[in-house]
Each structure stands twice: as C-alpha cells, then as structure tokens.
Amino acid sequence: MLRRIGLGFMASGVVWKSIEVASAKEKDDTQPLSTEDVGATAPRLVIVGGGYSGSKLAYYLDSIFNITLIDTKNYFEFTPDIVHLVGSPWNAEMDAAADRLIVLHRFYTRRANVVTGKVSHCGDDSVEVGVETNGKVVKHSLRYDMLVLALGERKPFPFGSNARTKSQRIAELKAFNHFIKEHCERVAIVGGGPLGCSLALEIAEAYPKKDVHLYHSTHSLTPSLPKVVQRYAFEKLSQQPNVTLHCGRRVIKVRSSVDRGGGHTYEVQHGEEPGSSVPRKVRSIFHHVAFGLEGKRSSAGERQKRPSPQPLADPCVDQGFDFVFHCTGSTPRTPEVSSQPFHKEHLTDTGHYRVSRYLQLFGRPNVFAVGRCNNMPWVRSYGNSEVQVNLLFRLFQQAFVAGTLTFDPREGIKVNKMLLPRMFVSFGDHGALGSTPWDGGLTGTTALREMLGTRKSLTQLFQKPVFYKTHQGDKIQRNFEQWREKEPTTNVEDFGVCGV
Ligand SMILES: Cc1cc2nc3c(=O)[nH]c(=O)nc-3n(C[C@H](O)[C@H](O)[C@H](O)COP(=O)(O)OP(=O)(O)OC[C@H]3O[C@@H](n4cnc5c(N)ncnc54)[C@H](O)[C@@H]3O)c2cc1C
C-alpha cells in the first residue's frame, strides 16, 4: 500500500506539504519539514497554478527541485469529463468517476510543498500568496530561484469553480447536475467549439425532452479542427431533433432576471457576424502558424492592437432559457495576478505571456510560462500543454541533471510541427471528435478509441504515481547557478516563433 507521511501545517483544506510515503489517512501533518527530507539544498522552484500544466510539471520535477506548488484549490481536475458529469443524469458510477478524476495535489507529488492559496503578486525573487485560514486571508511571501507560471485561463462556471477542496467540488458538480436535470427545460450554449458541441450533444442525447440551443459566430462548427471534423459535428448536431443550431450568429449579451418562482431566467442577444455567410479560407490556427511568422512577427515587449469589432446585422433576442453555458474560450488570468500586473511588458494584447521557444520570459531566464497562459498560437488542449511540459522537463534534465549548463539549441517549441491540434473531445454516447498532428481529423468510434488511449496516458500519472529517486540537491544547485549566469534570454528571434 502506498504510504504517505504528510508534514507541515494543514488548516481548512490548506496544506503546506509533505513527503509522500503513506496513504492520505495515515499522514502526520504535525511534524516540521526536515531540510534533508525535502532536498532543501536544491533550487527552489515555485509553480503557480495546479491545472494540467502546473500539476504535471510538479510531478515530473519533484525529484530534481525543491518545489512549491501553489494552486487556488487543493486538487487537480481532469476537465474533459466535466461535460459528462454535468450533462447526463447522475448515477452511482459517476460518484466513482468524480472521485477518480479529481485528484488531490498531495497524492501525486512526493516531496513538493503544496499550498492552497492565491498568488496576488510576483516579485523578482518571491511571490506573495494569500492563504485562507478560519475565514481570514493571511499573506505569505515565498522566495524562488525559478518560477513557473501555469495560471491557465479563467473558466466560467461549471467548468471553473471557486471550490477549494475536492469534496466541495464534487458536491457542487452533483448539485449542478441535479439542477440541469430537474429545473432546466431550455438551455443555451454559447460557442460551437469542441467543448460547446460536445456539451450540446451530451445534454440533447441524455435528455430528449430538453430544448438545446447552440450559438456560434461562424458557419463552421469546431473551426479549429479539420474540415472532416467540422462536417461531422454539424451533421450530427443537425440530426438531433432537440438541438437548434444558430450558426453565423454572434452572441452580444446574456442577461438574467428573476422569474415568478424566484429562479433565474436568461435571455440571449445575438446578431449576424459580418462576413460569416462567406465561407472562410482555412484560417484559425493554420493561418496563424503559417503567416504569423511573416506578417505578424512580434518581438518581446511589443504589444499588438486587436482590430475593433464591427457592428452586427439583424440583432435578435431569444428569451426563456433556464441556463446559459459559456463555451467561447476563456479569458486569461494574467491581469488578475496583481493589482500592478506582473511584468506588464511580457503580456500580449490578449493578456497572455509572450514566451520564447524555451517558454521563458524576455530577459528573465528563471521565469517560465506554460499552458494556456502563454501566447502559443495552438488550440488550447491537453495535448498541447503536454508538449510544453515535456519540453521543460527535457530542458531541465539536460541542463541541471546531465549538466550541459545550457539549453540545447535544437530543442525548443517548433510551432510549424503543430499544424494540427492534438485534442479529442467526447461527442455523444459512442463517439468522439478531434485531431492529432499525425492522423489529421478523426471522428466517431475511431476518434473514441484514440480519445480513450490519450485520456489514459494523460491521467495515468495522477492516478497511479510512480516516484523516482531524488537527485542530489547541491549538485543541481551548482548547475543551476552556472546555467543562470550563461543563459541568454534576450534573443528576439527566439520570441517571434511563438505567436503574437
Ligand atoms: C470543460 C473543459 C473541457 C475540456 N476538454 C478538453 C478535452 O476534451 N481535450 C483537451 O485536449 N482539452 C480539453 N480542455 C482544455 C484543457 O483543459 C486545457 O487545455 C488545460 O487544462 C490547460 O491547462 P493549464 O494548466 O494551462 O490551465 P488550467 O487547467 O486552467 O489551470 C490553471 C490553474 O491555475 C490556478 N491559478 C490561476 N491563477 C492562480 C493564482 N493567482 N494563484 C494560484 N493559482 C492560480 C487555477 O486555479 C487553475 O487550477 C477542456 C477545458 C475545459 C474547461
């Protein structure tokens, strides 16, 4: 049996953690941290954000660095399965599934300190984190030698949540599932990307009497995926009798009001997107990758202006929705990080961190941004976060463990090799849709097989962690110091490749 000895303090779900050897039940949180145990001589790596990127990185680097993982919640959540947990009636199997898919951070990290709190400021060598104890937020300052920002993007409820503990999150999902089942006859979904389409079909198939409306600004659903997938999504949803598609309609506003029974009712204001009826050339990610390098090349510190939105034609208002899901892609959290935004000059116009091909910030060799919070032009998916996390792991292994003391110039993100996103989402009871760079677009049962395989590999480490032998902290520290002196991060060429 896995044994885990937890050390540090734990208050209202807050854990400064811990050495992993005993089961969560047997942990002893009363002992002080031993420097020998936590390899305190190794460089201090602070990871802000415990989504897929931050959590996986904490797991991978646990044996090399002295890690502190800071997250607003005490668990990692496998987001793709939220669609099923909210869109289909809750049953006993879902209790087990929710338990499996929401994993405590302390379960898959062996030595890392896990802090449940919100980072409110990032300085040159420390971060400030607010930890809630007995209803009061106490601020702590944590020093770092290396900082990884894995802040992700802000997701609307039910995809994002303020629940800080695993039990709160499961209770919240269960209650919301009940609400959809019992109180929602008419729901709207704004955004026809992979998530919006997957959710629309899930609800429509699970509840044939519910009226599901899907709004999307262009005429092709899932526009970031290959044409074959776009067609499949469109056909499947059009055939579903209780789904109404509003393609080419951009939602301007969603308003809620209290109805006679005291519940909420929503109205959706939308209009025709100019030029949406004209079939688009293959743009989105492909365009961005192919032409972004020439036309829109950017350098660190330079900010690009977004084109101003054009007025919409034929405005309409649809009323009487019991709930509206926002699946339009999420907003970056970076401006939230501080009242004085952390290194403002590193943010693009959309609020994402502009990173080099090694995922570093300009002129800051020891600060990295991974996952959804950076300016990679790819579709935000697990597969793409995985590529970034693997890259950092390789770079750190070579430079600090193998002792090359520089990053290998052959490494680095190769945007051109990511022309197709790596992503799969479930689509109905017995199917899925998505794409990989090597297979192109996949649909139906073929995609489902691929999705289940990918899912298994993505979640395996969180559910059954395998721990590695700890490296010598003082050796890593020496290598780190030498690397830091040499590491050039002011090469503008390294920054143009990742996006605008
Ligand atoms: C409902 C849903 C379904 C999805 N389905 C799929 C799918 O089927 N396939 C697929 O490939 N991709 C899917 N995705 C996309 C996938 O979830 C993301 O690409 C991936 O989660 C990105 O990981 P991340 O670590 O960059 O960000 P996130 O997962 O957003 O994690 C960021 C973390 O940072 C924490 N944080 C933020 N600010 C602070 C702060 N100031 N202090 C402390 N902590 C902070 C947050 O609490 C959060 O835990 C889905 C996304 C959603 C929302």
The ligand as an ORCA input file, in Angstrom:
! r2SCAN-3c Opt
* xyz 0 1
  C     -14.726     21.896    -19.626
  C     -13.432     21.734    -20.368
  C     -13.262     20.610    -21.154
  C     -12.072     20.430    -21.822
  N     -11.946     19.323    -22.566
  C     -10.788     19.076    -23.204
  C     -10.641     17.874    -23.939
  O     -11.558     17.046    -24.021
  N      -9.466     17.663    -24.565
  C      -8.423     18.545    -24.474
  O      -7.369     18.301    -25.036
  N      -8.547     19.694    -23.780
  C      -9.700     19.986    -23.139
  N      -9.828     21.140    -22.417
  C      -8.709     22.078    -22.372
  C      -7.766     21.736    -21.231
  O      -8.486     21.660    -20.029
  C      -6.726     22.836    -21.096
  O      -6.002     22.961    -22.281
  C      -5.763     22.564    -19.968
  O      -6.493     22.446    -18.770
  C      -4.788     23.711    -19.815
  O      -4.078     23.529    -18.601
  P      -3.392     24.746    -17.830
  O      -2.625     24.103    -16.726
  O      -2.648     25.613    -18.759
  O      -4.567     25.663    -17.242
  P      -5.733     25.381    -16.213
  O      -6.217     23.977    -16.316
  O      -6.720     26.487    -16.415
  O      -5.066     25.555    -14.753
  C      -4.687     26.780    -14.206
  C      -4.632     26.638    -12.694
  O      -4.019     27.791    -12.152
  C      -4.682     28.147    -10.955
  N      -4.446     29.583    -10.733
  C      -4.751     30.594    -11.561
  N      -4.391     31.788    -11.028
  C      -3.817     31.491     -9.835
  C      -3.239     32.288     -8.821
  N      -3.169     33.616     -8.920
  N      -2.768     31.671     -7.716
  C      -2.820     30.325     -7.596
  N      -3.348     29.518     -8.556
  C      -3.842     30.099     -9.647
  C      -6.129     27.809    -11.227
  O      -6.846     27.605    -10.023
  C      -6.001     26.523    -12.036
  O      -6.001     25.414    -11.186
  C     -11.029     21.373    -21.737
  C     -11.210     22.517    -20.963
  C     -12.398     22.692    -20.281
  C     -12.585     23.933    -19.450
*
